[in-house]
Amino acid sequence: MAEDTAPRVTFGAWPTPLEPAPRLARALGLGAGDLWLKRDDLTGLGGGGNKVRKLEFLCGAAVAAGARTLVTSGAPQSNHARLTAAAGARLGLDVVLVLAGPAAGQDLGAGNVALDGLLGAEIVWAGEADAADVVQQVVERLRGEGAEPALIPFGGSSATGARGYAECGRELLSQAPDLAQVVTALGSGGTMAGLVRTLGPERVLGVHCGAVPDPGAAVAALVPCPAEALRLRLDQVGAGYATLTEPVKAAIRTAARTEGVVLDPIYTGRAMAGLIAAVTEGDVRAGDRTVFLHSGGLPGLFGNEPAMRWAGAGAP
Ligand SMILES: *Cc1c(COP(=O)(O)O)cnc(C)c1O
């Protein structure tokens, strides 16, 4: 299907702002005019974030196919699950979220999982089972009930979902024709893949967040570009996806105190820590226009107890 005829629903107000970040730029060792923030945390629906752009295309396809229920999966604090719940509410569709792990031990009143409940989604905890298997069971159950389920992929990352970020790349080229590179968090891969489709692999730096075992393969599966050509940083995961690392703490504190911009410990904090490391190593240089994609995730900060305790103690 051609790009321009893909079914799409509208959830956001586009384009999102591209804002200068002169104090953060200086703190990182760049020139004041070198660093800009693409505010995809301000995408409107359900608290905002990068999944809104993907869901415009994924839900467009689901509605065109006659779906009445959206089914997706994610980590307990998945921003994607929360935004799928919001998209379903906006479209008048039921939503079932399969969240990894057991319900026991989760703080159901924190962050994204609390918003999932507020937005009216049904939550199925996968427990010991593989979430993908539970998703299949849920889809079969819903088919049996005549609920016309549409499966929204993990992280919203499929060729259809990635169209949203191909579109974001076009927005960026009109806002900043001279952009040297975009720095983005890399989770399930669709965001980076879409940006690479429009901007080419040399202008996108992806910082792996530990959401998938092989991030290069995840991106390369969604865009005609070999994994070896991608600019990836794999050094910010620490002891695993849910951990709060020292470089991420420094990145979150610096962004907050120079620009009043709040990052999250899983995605945007890692992306900023990766940008800081890239400047230190000379991979990102003063004099070039660098855009940092703020992909959202604020509810994830509120759902991360170690990060909240650290922040509440003055972010030492
Ligand atoms: C999902 C997510 C990402 C990563 O996007 P992918 O397309 O899954 O790689 C980045 N930032 C935030 C806040 C997210 O929720």
The ligand as an SDF file (V2000), in Angstrom:
LIG
                    3D

 15 15  0  0  0  0  0  0  0  0999 V2000
    8.3890    2.6730   23.4850 C   0  0  0  0  0  0  0  0  0  0  0  0
    9.1900    3.8650   23.8600 C   0  0  0  0  0  0  0  0  0  0  0  0
   10.3910    4.1630   23.1990 C   0  0  0  0  0  0  0  0  0  0  0  0
   11.0080    3.2610   22.1720 C   0  0  0  0  0  0  0  0  0  0  0  0
   10.3230    3.2450   20.9630 O   0  0  0  0  0  0  0  0  0  0  0  0
   10.3780    1.9480   20.0270 P   0  0  0  0  0  0  0  0  0  0  0  0
    9.6800    2.3360   18.8100 O   0  0  0  0  0  0  0  0  0  0  0  0
    9.6960    0.8410   20.8020 O   0  0  0  0  0  0  0  0  0  0  0  0
   11.7990    1.5890   19.8040 O   0  0  0  0  0  0  0  0  0  0  0  0
   11.0500    5.3290   23.5300 C   0  0  0  0  0  0  0  0  0  0  0  0
   10.5760    6.1430   24.4820 N   0  0  0  0  0  0  0  0  0  0  0  0
    9.4490    5.8850   25.1640 C   0  0  0  0  0  0  0  0  0  0  0  0
    9.0250    6.8290   26.2140 C   0  0  0  0  0  0  0  0  0  0  0  0
    8.7150    4.7330   24.8770 C   0  0  0  0  0  0  0  0  0  0  0  0
    7.5920    4.4760   25.5580 O   0  0  0  0  0  0  0  0  0  0  0  0
  1  2  1  0
  2  3  1  0
  2 14  2  0
  3  4  1  0
  3 10  2  0
  4  5  1  0
  5  6  1  0
  6  7  2  0
  6  8  1  0
  6  9  1  0
 10 11  1  0
 11 12  2  0
 12 13  1  0
 12 14  1  0
 14 15  1  0
M  END
$$$$
